[in-house]
Structure formats: structure tokens, C-alpha cells
Amino acid sequence: MVFDRTYVHHKARPLTGKVGGAIAVGSGEDGGQSITIAIIYNYFLSNGMLCVPGELNGVTARAGAPGDIMSQTKRLVQAETLGRNILHFATQLRT
């Protein structure tokens, strides 16, 4: 949805200099999460954004039902690390 809604502004590039990180969740281990992360980061770069890493490039997880992610402690820690890194980069850019 973000891709669609910002396309109309691609010439103005309102996202330039903004920071972002990617999280992708699929129903299986090979549910396309890695490709989705690559697409999101490509979108960020195409719009002049800064791609913030987490523990890895982005966070990938699997979930088939609501709440499934809550039992994946490693993924939750990775998401927290990504969030902290985004906050750190955004704060540094303000000063």
C-alpha cells in the first residue's frame, strides 16, 4: 500500500533522507520473506531513504495464525533491535 500511495509523489521524493527498516512475515520458512525484504529496501533506496539494518538486513519470520510470532523469541529480539537502530539513526539525523 505504501508503494502505491507514494508513487504519485516520486518526482517530489518526500521520503528522501528518511530512515526505514523492513520486516516480512510469511506462512513458511520459504514464503518469500527474503525477496520481500529486498524489494522493500530497493524501494527505500529508489526513494532516497536510508536503509537501517537490524541484527541482519531486515527481520523475517513465519506465522500462520494470529499470535504465532509471539513464540519466536529470536525474531522478537531482532525486531526490537531493528526498532532501536531506526530510532538511533533518526535521532542522529535530527541533530
Sequence and secondary structure as in RCSB ss.txt:
>XXXX:A:sequence
MVFDRTYVHHKARPLTGKVGGAIAVGSGEDGGQSITIAIIYNYFLSNGMLCVPGELNGVTARAGAPGDIMSQTKR
LVQAETLGRNILHFATQLRT
>XXXX:A:secstr
 HHHHHHTTTTT TTTT EE  EEEESSTTSSHHHHHHHHHHHHHHTT EE   SSSSEEEE SSTTGGGG HHH
HHHHHHHHHHHHHHHHHHH 
